[in-house]
Amino acid sequence: MDIQSLTTFFMWCTIINGALLVLWATMCILAPDLVYRTQSKWFPIPRETFNVVIYSFLGLFKIVFLVFNVVPYVALLIVG
């Protein structure tokens, strides 16, 4: 596997995961009641607990996205 294919792979990983992150954050900001009602059908938890869990996972996903997608992509761009 050459640097060009790795760069292309990480580019698409960054685009797809970045779009998921933006979609998830947008849903949590613009329609939090819809997200809560949908999820509470499967997992009956109080609203305060749901808010803590959803924003914690959002923050964790953002950190993982940056570390495992954006940083390798930028490093490959610098090396290539």
HUJO-V591837 format. One record per pair of residues at least 12 apart in sequence whose C-alpha atoms are under 8 Angstrom apart, sorted by the first residue. I is the first residue (numbers start at 1). J is the second residue. Records with the same first field share a line. If there is no record, write none. Layout:
BEGIN
I->J / J
END
This chain:
BEGIN
3->76 / 80
4->80
6->76
7->73 / 76 / 77
10->69 / 70 / 72 / 73
11->69 / 73
13->69
14->65 / 69 / 70 / 73
17->65
18->65
21->58 / 61 / 62
24->58
25->58
36->50
END
